């Protein structure tokens, strides 16, 4: 019996202690709870003046497997700001802050929560990878913010956004879970965006396009599509060749593209093409006693006759058919043209200055615009057009000043000091087509 009581003593002591503690708790309830997790969470959800923020918008579109960058092509930075005075002021805390990069549903936050949300609402809208897939966002997702800034390294999506209802993601940043943070810092998020499969990057359009880009980089021209094949068949392989032909012979270009390209599609394609940067290269084509300067898309910038620059006023008195003929010849022999930089250092050559016409440039330099004389029977005859010959007459009886004769042709426009000139077919199946002028925007 003594051995039995010795074995039961620990069990009896534990039962008695539990009952005594239960009775004490019922008789003397605690007056306060000093370490309640729910109260701590409530304190953290109080409105805060501190907020994370992305310093710049993202570069779009975003493709899987490609590094996410800002709109300037640089790495993304997260900064800490203080909005206590109604202004966004960059600030910092005296200690480092552990933060985490996550992906949100593009529909969060809803309209009524657009400017405020709780951490619980934020966390419930974090998007995870699909079953059997890699983590949705990979790279440096856990960072430390010091002095109010945290550079984000290489991060990239591994899956597109087509499988969620909104079809859009947001990149967001929050305080890393498990961090003992005494003050609430509101989460930051980017604008919603679509993530496309990396295979689509091979077919994306360039904005703006480059002159050397393949022609299918233009809007409405799909890679290996009908328009692409038609253009390639005619030797039009890049944006520069497309634009050159649109300047020299737009009717031919439209004919190549065919009826499948509507007027609306044509306008979209041309507008996109014209956003390209043409650079500062000029191309020189030399004819008999005439030298013309063309830009990268075969628009005539300026011309010299017998070493004298031709002003806007003088150009109106010349036979535009002859100039058009020279530009066409230059287009056909493009690879033979001399290429120079737009800024020349030849004191014997008058230059066009930005924002001025040739006339203004000459007046600013106290030079009188030259009066160039032509033999009307030679220069304006059909014979000269056929042979491509220009003959300047020095016979006083045959001199014609530019103010003495003006054909019924429109004056060619100068845009920012550059004579931009384009034209269509002069003659198609016996029907005369008047040349047209076009301003480059």
RODO-2510 file (C-alpha; in nm, 4 decimals, decimal comma):
residues 441
     n   res          X          Y          Z
     1     x     0,0000     0,0000     0,0000
     2     x     0,2888     0,2327     0,0789
     3     x     0,4276     0,1815    -0,2706
     4     x     0,0866     0,2510    -0,4274
     5     x     0,0468     0,5776    -0,2388
     6     x     0,3964     0,6851    -0,3378
     7     x     0,3070     0,6376    -0,7061
     8     x    -0,0218     0,8294    -0,6827
     9     x     0,1215     1,1291    -0,4956
    10     x     0,2532     1,3237    -0,8038
    11     x    -0,0749     1,2775    -0,9871
    12     x    -0,2782     1,3943    -0,6920
    13     x    -0,0559     1,6972    -0,6397
    14     x    -0,0978     1,8061    -1,0070
    15     x    -0,4778     1,7685    -0,9921
    16     x    -0,4987     1,9680    -0,6707
    17     x    -0,2779     2,2484    -0,8130
    18     x    -0,4901     2,2799    -1,1294
    19     x    -0,8124     2,3002    -0,9307
    20     x    -0,6682     2,5603    -0,6922
    21     x    -0,5494     2,7777    -0,9876
    22     x    -0,8898     2,7512    -1,1565
    23     x    -1,0683     2,8597    -0,8377
    24     x    -0,8313     3,1531    -0,7882
    25     x    -0,8897     3,2703    -1,1440
    26     x    -1,2684     3,2666    -1,0994
    27     x    -1,2519     3,4519    -0,7678
    28     x    -0,9885     3,7076    -0,8710
    29     x    -1,0189     3,7886    -1,2498
    30     x    -0,7256     3,9811    -1,4032
    31     x    -0,7770     4,3568    -1,4186
    32     x    -0,5716     4,4101    -1,7325
    33     x    -0,4049     4,2223    -2,0159
    34     x    -0,0659     4,3665    -2,0891
    35     x     0,0404     4,1447    -2,3762
    36     x    -0,2658     4,0849    -2,5918
    37     x    -0,1742     4,0127    -2,9586
    38     x    -0,5125     4,1418    -3,0752
    39     x    -0,4548     4,4773    -2,9056
    40     x    -0,1083     4,5052    -3,0558
    41     x    -0,2560     4,4366    -3,4032
    42     x    -0,5219     4,7003    -3,3450
    43     x    -0,2544     4,9541    -3,2547
    44     x    -0,0621     4,8690    -3,5718
    45     x    -0,3716     4,9284    -3,7858
    46     x    -0,4100     5,2857    -3,6629
    47     x    -0,3691     5,5379    -3,9495
    48     x    -0,0041     5,6170    -4,0107
    49     x     0,1743     5,9020    -4,1823
    50     x     0,4524     5,6737    -4,3030
    51     x     0,4204     5,5014    -4,6365
    52     x     0,6341     5,3043    -4,8778
    53     x     0,6444     5,4319    -5,2358
    54     x     0,7976     5,3321    -5,5684
    55     x     1,0063     5,6209    -5,6983
    56     x     0,9035     5,5741    -6,0649
    57     x     0,6515     5,3879    -6,2771
    58     x     0,7441     5,0571    -6,4340
    59     x     0,8590     5,0108    -6,7919
    60     x     0,5789     4,8409    -6,9854
    61     x     0,5027     4,5934    -7,1298
    62     x     0,6409     4,3325    -6,8903
    63     x     0,7280     3,9831    -7,0114
    64     x     0,8006     3,6656    -6,8189
    65     x     1,1694     3,6002    -6,7679
    66     x     1,2621     3,9681    -6,8213
    67     x     1,4004     4,1954    -6,5514
    68     x     1,1466     4,4452    -6,4185
    69     x     1,2765     4,7995    -6,4637
    70     x     1,1438     5,1517    -6,4198
    71     x     1,0276     5,3704    -6,7061
    72     x     1,3816     5,4994    -6,7613
    73     x     1,5254     5,1491    -6,7903
    74     x     1,6859     5,1547    -6,4460
    75     x     1,6400     4,9375    -6,1377
    76     x     1,3389     5,0120    -5,9171
    77     x     1,3786     5,1911    -5,5843
    78     x     1,1416     5,1820    -5,2879
    79     x     1,1461     5,4918    -5,0699
    80     x     0,9888     5,5852    -4,7366
    81     x     0,7797     5,9037    -4,7255
    82     x     0,6020     6,1055    -4,4591
    83     x     0,2581     6,2454    -4,5490
    84     x     0,1778     6,4090    -4,2145
    85     x     0,1467     6,7628    -4,3535
    86     x    -0,0488     6,6720    -4,6641
    87     x     0,2747     6,6632    -4,8621
    88     x     0,4909     6,3730    -4,9726
    89     x     0,8266     6,4186    -4,8040
    90     x     1,1039     6,1551    -4,8233
    91     x     1,2042     6,0470    -4,4750
    92     x     1,3822     5,7676    -4,2891
    93     x     1,3712     5,5825    -3,9576
    94     x     1,6678     5,5535    -3,7203
    95     x     1,6823     5,1775    -3,7691
    96     x     1,6841     4,9456    -4,0756
    97     x     1,3502     4,8111    -4,1998
    98     x     1,3050     4,4602    -4,3347
    99     x     1,0721     4,4643    -4,6359
   100     x     0,9341     4,2061    -4,8766
   101     x     0,8334     4,2293    -5,2444
   102     x     0,5055     4,0531    -5,3274
   103     x     0,2528     4,0284    -5,6133
   104     x    -0,1024     4,1572    -5,5752
   105     x    -0,4184     4,0998    -5,7746
   106     x    -0,4650     4,3845    -6,0204
   107     x    -0,8181     4,4478    -5,8881
   108     x    -0,6915     4,5405    -5,5417
   109     x    -0,7765     4,7744    -5,3854
   110     x    -1,1440     4,8118    -5,4757
   111     x    -1,2852     5,1556    -5,5400
   112     x    -1,3984     5,2217    -5,1836
   113     x    -1,0553     5,1191    -5,0528
   114     x    -0,8519     5,3000    -5,3127
   115     x    -0,6796     5,5273    -5,0622
   116     x    -0,6914     5,3076    -4,7509
   117     x    -0,6769     4,9411    -4,6577
   118     x    -0,5756     4,7246    -4,3658
   119     x    -0,2795     4,4897    -4,3553
   120     x    -0,5212     4,1991    -4,3398
   121     x    -0,6937     4,3117    -4,6624
   122     x    -0,3575     4,3643    -4,8276
   123     x    -0,2290     4,0195    -4,7301
   124     x    -0,5478     3,8457    -4,8437
   125     x    -0,4958     3,9777    -5,1977
   126     x    -0,1381     3,8528    -5,2407
   127     x    -0,1190     3,6248    -5,5455
   128     x     0,0778     3,3032    -5,5245
   129     x     0,1960     3,0754    -5,8027
   130     x    -0,0326     2,8249    -5,9703
   131     x    -0,0197     2,4663    -5,8530
   132     x     0,2856     2,2910    -5,9907
   133     x     0,4462     2,6156    -6,1090
   134     x     0,7586     2,7951    -5,9945
   135     x     0,7260     3,0889    -5,7509
   136     x     0,5379     3,3646    -5,9351
   137     x     0,8022     3,6299    -5,8665
   138     x     1,1693     3,5408    -5,8358
   139     x     1,4826     3,7351    -5,7475
   140     x     1,5731     3,9581    -5,4533
   141     x     1,2365     3,9699    -5,2787
   142     x     1,3597     4,0346    -4,9214
   143     x     1,5399     4,3638    -4,8756
   144     x     1,6615     4,5952    -4,6026
   145     x     1,5710     4,9626    -4,6206
   146     x     1,8357     5,1967    -4,4856
   147     x     1,8199     5,5759    -4,4793
   148     x     1,4733     5,5647    -4,6301
   149     x     1,5610     5,3870    -4,9549
   150     x     1,5791     5,0260    -5,0727
   151     x     1,7041     4,9453    -5,4250
   152     x     1,5325     4,6412    -5,5769
   153     x     1,7673     4,4073    -5,7579
   154     x     1,6812     4,1566    -6,0275
   155     x     1,3208     4,0441    -6,0016
   156     x     1,1149     3,8813    -6,2750
   157     x     0,7863     3,7025    -6,3310
   158     x     0,7815     3,3347    -6,4159
   159     x     0,4180     3,3217    -6,5256
   160     x     0,1828     3,5461    -6,7221
   161     x    -0,1240     3,7154    -6,5746
   162     x    -0,3875     3,5657    -6,8056
   163     x    -0,5058     3,3056    -6,5501
   164     x    -0,6474     3,5399    -6,2860
   165     x    -0,9820     3,7154    -6,3192
   166     x    -0,8444     4,0691    -6,3513
   167     x    -0,5708     3,9477    -6,5902
   168     x    -0,3398     4,1999    -6,4258
   169     x    -0,0806     4,2027    -6,1476
   170     x     0,0643     4,4677    -5,9226
   171     x     0,4095     4,4617    -5,7684
   172     x     0,3845     4,5631    -5,4023
   173     x     0,6058     4,6036    -5,0980
   174     x     0,5265     4,5441    -4,7298
   175     x     0,7091     4,5072    -4,4004
   176     x     0,8543     4,1565    -4,3879
   177     x     0,6437     3,9133    -4,1818
   178     x     0,7806     3,8533    -3,8311
   179     x     0,9406     4,1976    -3,8118
   180     x     0,8859     4,3695    -3,4746
   181     x     0,7906     4,7100    -3,6129
   182     x     0,6615     4,9640    -3,3608
   183     x     0,4948     5,1904    -3,6172
   184     x     0,2706     5,0960    -3,9075
   185     x     0,4058     5,1754    -4,2532
   186     x     0,1478     5,1671    -4,5292
   187     x     0,2239     4,9271    -4,8128
   188     x     0,3168     5,0493    -5,1628
   189     x     0,1992     4,9100    -5,4943
   190     x     0,2467     4,9836    -5,8618
   191     x    -0,0219     5,0461    -6,1193
   192     x    -0,1915     4,7270    -6,2460
   193     x    -0,0276     4,5795    -6,5552
   194     x    -0,0456     4,2779    -6,7828
   195     x     0,2388     4,0255    -6,7770
   196     x     0,2846     3,8635    -7,1171
   197     x     0,4561     3,5408    -7,2035
   198     x     0,8205     3,5920    -7,3044
   199     x     0,7473     3,4492    -7,6479
   200     x     0,5433     3,7634    -7,7173
   201     x     0,8535     3,9780    -7,6654
   202     x     0,9882     3,8500    -7,9939
   203     x     0,6933     4,0111    -8,1709
   204     x     0,6453     4,3324    -7,9732
   205     x     0,6394     4,6721    -8,1426
   206     x     0,8985     4,9364    -8,0685
   207     x     0,7897     5,2787    -7,9450
   208     x     0,9466     5,4732    -8,0977
   209     x     1,0796     5,2525    -8,3756
   210     x     1,4386     5,2686    -8,4909
   211     x     1,5216     5,3352    -8,8542
   212     x     1,6995     5,0010    -8,8723
   213     x     1,4162     4,8075    -8,7070
   214     x     1,2568     4,5412    -8,9203
   215     x     0,9434     4,6740    -9,0859
   216     x     0,7117     4,4411    -8,8904
   217     x     0,7968     4,6383    -8,5775
   218     x     0,5481     4,8971    -8,7091
   219     x     0,1873     4,8888    -8,5962
   220     x    -0,0538     4,6912    -8,8163
   221     x     0,2325     4,4987    -8,9828
   222     x     0,2616     4,1542    -8,8263
   223     x     0,5749     3,9452    -8,8369
   224     x     0,5539     3,6992    -9,1269
   225     x     0,2069     3,8334    -9,2016
   226     x     0,0650     3,9294    -9,5406
   227     x     0,1900     4,2907    -9,5302
   228     x     0,5344     4,1823    -9,4119
   229     x     0,5690     3,9341    -9,6961
   230     x     0,4517     4,1858    -9,9581
   231     x     0,7007     4,4475    -9,8401
   232     x     0,9868     4,1968    -9,8212
   233     x     0,9146     4,0887   -10,1773
   234     x     0,9735     4,4488   -10,2889
   235     x     1,2941     4,4827   -10,0865
   236     x     1,1395     4,6940    -9,8096
   237     x     1,2841     4,5289    -9,5011
   238     x     1,3244     4,8019    -9,2405
   239     x     1,1520     5,1156    -9,1156
   240     x     1,3872     5,3484    -9,3028
   241     x     1,3126     5,1841    -9,6376
   242     x     0,9406     5,1995    -9,5605
   243     x     0,9561     5,5712    -9,4829
   244     x     1,1726     5,6537    -9,7832
   245     x     0,9234     5,4986   -10,0205
   246     x     0,6332     5,6678    -9,8400
   247     x     0,8028     6,0024    -9,9096
   248     x     0,9075     5,9373   -10,2685
   249     x     0,6183     5,7259   -10,3929
   250     x     0,3376     5,6762   -10,1423
   251     x     0,1030     5,5500   -10,4154
   252     x     0,3415     5,2681   -10,4951
   253     x     0,3731     5,1799   -10,1276
   254     x    -0,0045     5,1664   -10,0887
   255     x    -0,0245     4,9493   -10,3989
   256     x     0,2328     4,7087   -10,2531
   257     x     0,0352     4,6747    -9,9303
   258     x    -0,2830     4,6161   -10,1273
   259     x    -0,6503     4,6535   -10,0455
   260     x    -0,6067     4,4679    -9,7157
   261     x    -0,4638     4,7805    -9,5542
   262     x    -0,7489     5,0212    -9,4952
   263     x    -0,7111     5,3973    -9,4677
   264     x    -0,7400     5,3728    -9,0900
   265     x    -0,4681     5,1078    -9,0705
   266     x    -0,2483     5,3102    -9,3058
   267     x    -0,2814     5,6188    -9,0854
   268     x    -0,1868     5,4178    -8,7746
   269     x     0,1180     5,2640    -8,9455
   270     x     0,2429     5,5938    -9,0886
   271     x     0,1875     5,7776    -8,7610
   272     x     0,3858     5,5133    -8,5750
   273     x     0,6648     5,5146    -8,8342
   274     x     0,6990     5,8931    -8,8144
   275     x     0,7759     5,8804    -8,4430
   276     x     1,1198     5,7342    -8,5151
   277     x     1,4327     5,9376    -8,4492
   278     x     1,5968     6,0236    -8,7808
   279     x     1,9326     6,1290    -8,6425
   280     x     2,1605     6,3962    -8,7878
   281     x     2,2811     6,2228    -9,1022
   282     x     2,2431     6,3884    -9,4418
   283     x     2,2844     6,2229    -9,7799
   284     x     2,4220     6,4089   -10,0814
   285     x     2,3146     6,3472   -10,4384
   286     x     2,4937     6,5373   -10,7096
   287     x     2,3335     6,6117   -11,0429
   288     x     2,4541     6,8311   -11,3294
   289     x     2,5407     7,1599   -11,1550
   290     x     2,2863     7,0731   -10,8827
   291     x     2,3523     6,9229   -10,5392
   292     x     2,0672     6,8168   -10,3139
   293     x     2,0834     6,7206    -9,9486
   294     x     1,8423     6,4569    -9,8193
   295     x     1,7619     6,3405    -9,4691
   296     x     1,7480     5,9763    -9,3648
   297     x     1,4046     5,9201    -9,5188
   298     x     1,4736     6,0877    -9,8526
   299     x     1,3157     6,4236    -9,7746
   300     x     1,5039     6,7084    -9,9394
   301     x     1,6592     6,9374    -9,6802
   302     x     1,8332     7,1872    -9,9084
   303     x     1,9713     7,2280   -10,2547
   304     x     2,2551     7,4125   -10,4262
   305     x     2,2630     7,5275   -10,7872
   306     x     2,6031     7,6385   -10,9171
   307     x     2,7214     7,6623   -10,5560
   308     x     2,4365     7,8918   -10,4527
   309     x     2,1862     7,7780   -10,1918
   310     x     1,8273     7,7782   -10,3101
   311     x     1,5888     7,9656   -10,0827
   312     x     1,2239     7,8869   -10,0302
   313     x     1,1320     8,1721   -10,2645
   314     x     1,3747     8,0567   -10,5294
   315     x     1,2466     7,7016   -10,5120
   316     x     0,9018     7,8169   -10,6202
   317     x     1,0464     7,9497   -10,9460
   318     x     1,2148     7,6211   -11,0354
   319     x     1,0655     7,3269   -11,2135
   320     x     0,9628     7,0921   -10,9362
   321     x     0,9415     6,8043   -11,1759
   322     x     1,3165     6,8241   -11,2218
   323     x     1,3798     6,8302   -10,8463
   324     x     1,1435     6,5362   -10,8015
   325     x     1,3319     6,3518   -11,0712
   326     x     1,6590     6,4068   -10,8846
   327     x     1,5082     6,2872   -10,5565
   328     x     1,3771     5,9733   -10,7265
   329     x     1,7188     5,9095   -10,8735
   330     x     1,8735     5,9578   -10,5298
   331     x     1,6268     5,7095   -10,3821
   332     x     1,7092     5,4500   -10,6471
   333     x     2,0836     5,4985   -10,5942
   334     x     2,0724     5,5394   -10,2170
   335     x     2,3710     5,3177   -10,1461
   336     x     2,5873     5,5365   -10,3701
   337     x     2,5075     5,8631   -10,1883
   338     x     2,7648     6,0423    -9,9787
   339     x     2,6771     6,0365    -9,6092
   340     x     2,7707     6,3305    -9,3850
   341     x     2,6757     6,4748    -9,0473
   342     x     2,4183     6,7508    -9,0530
   343     x     2,6601     6,9979    -8,8918
   344     x     2,9079     7,1064    -9,1570
   345     x     3,2210     7,3161    -9,1187
   346     x     3,2548     7,4394    -9,4747
   347     x     3,2733     7,8196    -9,4838
   348     x     3,1822     7,8135    -9,8494
   349     x     2,8501     7,6427    -9,7776
   350     x     2,5615     7,8365    -9,6276
   351     x     2,3861     7,6314    -9,3600
   352     x     2,0246     7,6195    -9,2576
   353     x     1,9814     7,7101    -8,8918
   354     x     1,7208     7,5599    -8,6692
   355     x     1,3988     7,7591    -8,6642
   356     x     1,4996     7,9782    -8,9588
   357     x     1,4359     7,9605    -9,3279
   358     x     1,7186     8,0132    -9,5701
   359     x     1,5938     8,3660    -9,6337
   360     x     1,6022     8,4472    -9,2628
   361     x     1,9485     8,2998    -9,2318
   362     x     2,0739     8,5107    -9,5177
   363     x     1,9124     8,8260    -9,3774
   364     x     2,0632     8,7614    -9,0346
   365     x     2,4063     8,7509    -9,1967
   366     x     2,3409     9,0665    -9,4013
   367     x     2,3641     8,8763    -9,7259
   368     x     2,1266     8,9477   -10,0077
   369     x     1,9484     8,6413   -10,1413
   370     x     2,1108     8,5543   -10,4715
   371     x     1,9119     8,5880   -10,7887
   372     x     1,9776     8,2770   -10,9911
   373     x     1,9226     8,2897   -11,3644
   374     x     1,8111     8,0019   -11,5774
   375     x     1,7709     7,9375   -11,9433
   376     x     1,4012     7,8704   -11,9462
   377     x     1,4173     7,6867   -12,2781
   378     x     1,6794     7,4472   -12,1418
   379     x     1,5958     7,4001   -11,7760
   380     x     1,2194     7,3868   -11,7991
   381     x     1,1925     7,1942   -12,1222
   382     x     1,0877     6,8317   -12,1560
   383     x     1,4292     6,7696   -12,3055
   384     x     1,6032     6,8651   -11,9839
   385     x     1,3776     6,6334   -11,7879
   386     x     1,4455     6,3421   -12,0149
   387     x     1,8186     6,3900   -12,0190
   388     x     1,8522     6,5012   -11,6597
   389     x     2,0630     6,7984   -11,7732
   390     x     2,0572     7,1367   -11,6142
   391     x     2,2144     7,4311   -11,7965
   392     x     2,2513     7,7681   -11,6312
   393     x     2,2403     8,0447   -11,8859
   394     x     2,4607     8,3487   -11,8631
   395     x     2,2888     8,5195   -12,1512
   396     x     2,1477     8,8455   -12,0173
   397     x     1,8667     8,8315   -12,2683
   398     x     1,7574     8,4987   -12,1285
   399     x     1,7894     8,5836   -11,7615
   400     x     1,4853     8,5317   -11,5481
   401     x     1,4862     8,6564   -11,1918
   402     x     1,2952     8,4672   -10,9280
   403     x     1,0597     8,7633   -10,8892
   404     x     0,9999     8,7881   -11,2617
   405     x     0,8465     8,4482   -11,3204
   406     x     0,6455     8,2306   -11,0869
   407     x     0,4854     7,9096   -11,2008
   408     x     0,1550     7,8017   -11,0506
   409     x     0,3241     7,5634   -10,8060
   410     x     0,2900     7,5740   -10,4282
   411     x     0,5899     7,6967   -10,2317
   412     x     0,7707     7,4106   -10,0631
   413     x     0,7359     7,4281    -9,6843
   414     x     1,0282     7,4820    -9,4501
   415     x     0,9854     7,3222    -9,1107
   416     x     1,2285     7,4361    -8,8382
   417     x     1,4761     7,5376    -9,1004
   418     x     1,4459     7,2110    -9,2916
   419     x     1,2850     7,1916    -9,6284
   420     x     1,0716     6,8833    -9,6054
   421     x     0,9448     6,7693    -9,9391
   422     x     0,7664     6,4592   -10,0553
   423     x     0,5688     6,3689   -10,3598
   424     x     0,3634     6,1008   -10,5299
   425     x     0,3717     5,9539   -10,8762
   426     x     0,3940     6,2196   -11,1451
   427     x     0,2160     6,0051   -11,3967
   428     x     0,0236     5,6811   -11,3661
   429     x    -0,1086     5,5193   -11,6817
   430     x    -0,1243     5,8497   -11,8629
   431     x    -0,3026     6,0350   -11,5806
   432     x    -0,1037     6,3298   -11,4464
   433     x    -0,0817     6,3475   -11,0711
   434     x     0,0232     6,6793   -10,9206
   435     x     0,3122     6,6582   -10,6757
   436     x     0,2156     6,7112   -10,3140
   437     x     0,4015     6,8605   -10,0215
   438     x     0,4090     6,6984    -9,6831
   439     x     0,5177     6,8308    -9,3465
   440     x     0,7068     6,5960    -9,1200
   441     x     0,5733     6,5934    -8,7656
***
